[in-house]
Each structure stands twice: as structure tokens, then as C-alpha cells.
Amino acid sequence: MIYPMNTTAVGARPLLQMQGISKRFPGVLALDNVDLDLHAGEILGLIGENGAGKSTLMRILGGDYPADEGEILVDGKTTAISNVQHSISLGVSVIYQELNLAPNLDIASNIFLGREPCGVLGIVDRGRLYNSAQELARRVGILATMTTLVEQLSPGEQQLVEIAKALSMDARILVLDEPTSSLSPSEAGKLFEVMRTLKQAGVAMIYISHRLAEVEEMCDRAVVLRDGQRAGEIDREHLRPEEMVKLMVGRDITRFFPEHHQTSETDTVMSVSDLVCVGGKAPISFDLKAGEILGIAGLVGAGRTEMVQSLFGIEPKLSGTVSIRGKNVEIRTPADAIRVGMGLVPEDRKALGVILEMPVVENISLSSIGSYRPPFMDRAREAQVATELAKKLDIKTPSLAQLVQFLSGGNQQKVALAKWLATNPKILILDEPTRGIDVGSKSEIYKLIRGLADGGMGVIMVSSEMEEIIGLADRVLVMHEGRCTGILDRHEISEESIMQLATGGVKA
């Protein structure tokens, strides 16, 4: 269903109009006759599955790519955006998911990087620099001093530095690409406050996010892209996740999470006793059964990733024991973990989960490469295993020779998963398995995870998404400031019970 636009809160003439935009890459029509308009003081949601064309459209607006067809109007005047600097001169600023900051420089230097105020001899005027930066920092709510190095800031504070930098260039159109993907709930709330303030000041924003609840909360309307085309527009009155999903995937996902099957397994595949990892505040103990999904919940900074990295031998454990099927094991390195039947799909798939510049087949064989008799390599068997796993996980790729960097986020995550399934693990640890993945791909990943557990694998799943934990987990271990505050059985799992433990409370 396509809903009419509600224009009651915006001006008659759009600040930005993108009309009939098309873009082709070799063998791919990335955008096909896409229209988008944006008014001053409006927050427009731009949503769609990975590969729908959102990033391509914004890169055209930001001056990274030229459009093959169509026109762009700013303030009603046609303009051919030739490069990034031209886009900035028009008042456009794009803040990508991977922030463009210099971590070894301070806040003020980042805000005015390359545009520092100078005196008559060309020497940077530090007084003007810090005073100007302080005024922008106040506007976006940065509390740190302007001499603080960016590397010392939290992800949320770094996001605000990017916004201050955009405002220093007189940005009238601000594009925010997945801005909350690495933020805590409190940091996201602070960002939303800043966005509302900017909206009142007349700044127009395009908000890209896979978190549909945020789009519902923050946006005046949403434009939906699907397969490079404009699938529709939803006004504020109808801006609900279920309506967004229908337009995004072209179908109604009636059951987002797979049906829950209570495991009948009584076999304990792993026991962790009195584990203390770096940064941990108290010993952690739990059991993992075959066929079970054990969710690990908690707020950002609770120590969830540190705990699973310690289990896998990435970080040292300070004390405690781990047993696999009743036998104590010593895991000092990831190689030890693999040897006892463990796999870990890390939180940052692009940096740690896959090698983007390598083909699909070689990524899948990475963790089990010893079984292919290197250095001579049994390429036929490597291809056979990769083909079977690509089929099992429905990895969408033109061929196994395709470089992973050209796959969508969901398919990259499937490759990262296939890499560990090739080792035939008894225990699979998934750290934020659907971060940055579109709605349709999330549903597929959920079914894969449930299927692995139903096949007898023990799964540990770290997630910051409450829906994910509640929808998939058989039990939930909740952490707060480096300690386990409780373990919830299936019938006890709810948003309220998890948050009570995640904020330091006790199990009711």
C-alpha cells in the first residue's frame, strides 16, 4: 500500500528534489527512476533492505557518484552535483555508519579539520578554533572539553562530533546512515534530542536505519526503496513497522521469528564455572545444553563481548574452568577453541568475520583450511564444501569466486556463519548476529540459527536487540557491569525482567 504524503508540517516547496534518478554499475541497475523530496525542518526516513539502493542514492546526493539519469534540485534550482565539495557547498552533509574522524586529534581539530581559522601569517588561531568549536559543541550537547582526543570519546559522543562538523559547514541537509548501530540506548536518546533541536532550527534530515521502531519514533514520513526502485511512501499517520516491512520486502512477514521448539535435550554440551575475564567484576557460571539457544543480554558495556571472547581464547581468562561434554578443557587461543568444537561469529563482521577482498569460497574455508591439505590445497573438496554450505544457507552470490565485499550485509553474515559451519562445531557463539542487516535478511538468519539449534548444536547469542533475545532465546543470561545478574528460563523472559537485571536489579 502506498500512502499519500502529509505536508501539514512542512513548507510548500521542497528544499531538495531528486527526480528520476537512475544509476548503473557493470551488470547491475542499482537505481531505477527514483524520486525523493525533502523539506526544511523535516526528518525523512529512507528505508529498504540491503541492496535496495539507499546508499547509492545518498552517495549521488553526497557527490561520490554521478547519476546516469535524472536531476537534482536544491531550493528549486537544478544542479549537477560534481563532487563531494560541491555537495557540501550546497549545504549537504552525509554522516556514514563508519565515522570520518581523526581519532588522534582533539574535538576542535576534528570539527574544523582542513578549515582551521588562521591568523595573518597562516598560523592556526587556536583561540578562535576552540571558541568556535565550543559554540558548536554546545549546540549539539557535547560535554567534553574541546582538547579531548576523539579516540577517548564514546561512540555516541563521536557521532555528535560528526554532527558538529557538519553544522560548521552550514549544513542544511543532514544524512544520517545507521547512526545508532553502535550506540547505547542512552546515547541514542541523546542523539534523538539533538535531532529534534536541529529540526526546530530548520535543518532537514534523511534518516537511514534498519531499526524500524526508531524510524517510527523520529520520522515525519518514510520513503521505501526495493530492488533499486521506489516501492512507496508512508506518511506519519501510517508509519508503523508492519507497514514498513510490507513495502520493504514486498510481502507480509507474518511470523518474523521461527516457531519456538522447547528443546528435549538434557545433554549439557558445555559447562562454565566461576569464569572471571578481563574487566569482569564477579565469577560467571552457566551450562549450555545441546539444541539450546542461550541469549546473552545486557546494556552496552556490560561485558558480554568480553565474556564470549574469553571463552573463545581471544582474551585471557583470569580464572575459572570450562568443560565440554563433561571433560575439562584449557582454551588459551582461538585454535584451542576450534579444536574442542567451538566457533565464533564476531560482532564486527567486516573487520573480523570475513575478508572482504577474498572470494566467497576462500572465506568459507578459512577456519577449516587445515582439512584441505595446505599448501597444495584440495581445491575440488574446498569448492564442494563451499557449494553445499552456500546452498544450505541460501547465500545469494553470482558465483563462489565473487569477492565478499560485493555481497549484501545479510549475505556477508551468512558467509561468516558458513565459515564456522565448515568446522562442524558443537558450540556456536554469535555476537550481534544481525547488526546492520535488513529486515528480510534478519528473518532468514533467525531461521538458520533456530535450525542449527534444532539440529543439536549449542548456540550462545549475544544481542543488544530485545526483540531478538525474546524471540529466539530458550534461556537468557543477563549481565550488568561485568557480572551475571541472573539467568531467565523461557517462561520468565520478558522485556521487563531482562531490563530489571540489565540495570543491576535482582531476579524477581
Buried (B, 14 or more C-beta within 10 A) or exposed (E): EEBEBBBEEBEEEBBBBBBEBBBEEEEEBBBBBBEBBBBBBBBBBBBBBBBBBBBBBBBBBBBBBEBBEBEBBBBEEEBEBEEBEBBBBBBBBBBBBEBEBEEEBBBBBBBBBEEBBEEEEEEEBBEBBBEBBBEBBEBBBBEBEBEBBBEEBBBBBBBBBBBBBBBBBEBBBBBBBBBBBBBBBEBBEBBBEBBEEBBEEEBBBBBBBBBBEBBBEBBBBBBBBBBBBBBBBBBBEBBBBEBBBBBBBEEEBEEBBBEEEEBEBEEBBBBBBEBBBBBBEEBBBBBBBBBBBBBBBBBBBBBBBBBBBBBBBBBEBEEBBBBBBEEEBEBEEBEBBBEBBBBBBBBEBBEBBBBBEBBBBBBBBBBBEEBBEEEEEBEEEBBEBBEBBBEEBEBBBEEBEBBBEBBBBBBBBBBBBBBBBBBEBBBBBBBBBBBBBBBBBBBBBBBBBBEBBEEBBBBBBBBBBBBBBBBBBBBBBBBBBBBBBBBBEEEBBEEEBBBBBBBEBEEE
